[in-house]
């Protein structure tokens, strides 16, 4: 007789726990995109080889072909996360929660503690005589740019961010990911609510991150920002990074570059462009549901005593 009141309360206790869990879990599964990418462009040796304006409504991959070819811009093994339904209004929504929880980087196996979503172009990474003119190589000049809506990430936690990347991985071996450049927008910690642009040099194998340059951005200058990497000289490993504001679809002023040059091609002759969004990891939904179930079970047990 003493257990019946507790049993009658159990559904309400479980319902409250599962409701709390549902609100908690939705953080990792929400389809709303905090960041939007308007255009990705790649030029090599002065010629346009790829442009994606995210206006075909198709999920990545495959995306558009490289200019003048039937080669898809994206392939599944170079996509991190779910991009289904992410294109609308001529833009690609970026939402790191659509990757779920990534406690390790899926390419390197190194701890990340972050949720992230990313796409890298299907460029050629081989260095044979037959493939020397393909991809983005040391013996090329190139310009890679990405036009984002300029928004401030919600948290100044060192995780919430979005940006443009050059990376040295080819998916065929454990090598690579030791020569990565990021142009990454965070929320400023010294000026809460303001966006800050960092030029970062990363070695994921060594677990190191070096800030080469940083700049507090001014959202009053534009509603979008173009991030870019420029390699001006053949057989020279240095790369210049910069940005340009856009307002109402038009460029504002001239592009601005960091004075600090970054260095690529340390141990390889290729690099791969990509874009990404990052957030701090939260428990996987299954873990949270188990937690909620445990809370409800403990409450029932306490009530039944």
Buried (B, 14 or more C-beta within 10 A) or exposed (E): EEEEEBEEBBEEBBEBBBEBBBEBBEBBEEEEBBBBBBBBBBBBEEEEBBBBBBBEEBBBBBBBEBBEEEBBBBBEEBBBBBBEEBBEEEBBBBBBBBBBBBEEBEBBEEEBEBBBBBBBBBBBBBBEEEEBEBBBBBEBBBBBBBBBBBBBBEEBEEBBBBBBBBBBBBEEEEEBBBBBBBBBBBBBEEEEEBBBBBBBBBBBBEEEEEEBBBBEBEBEBBBBBBBBBBBEEEEBBEBBBBBBBBEEEEBBEEEEBBEEBBEBBEEBBBBBBBBBBBBEBBBBBEEBBEBBBEBBBEBBEEBBE
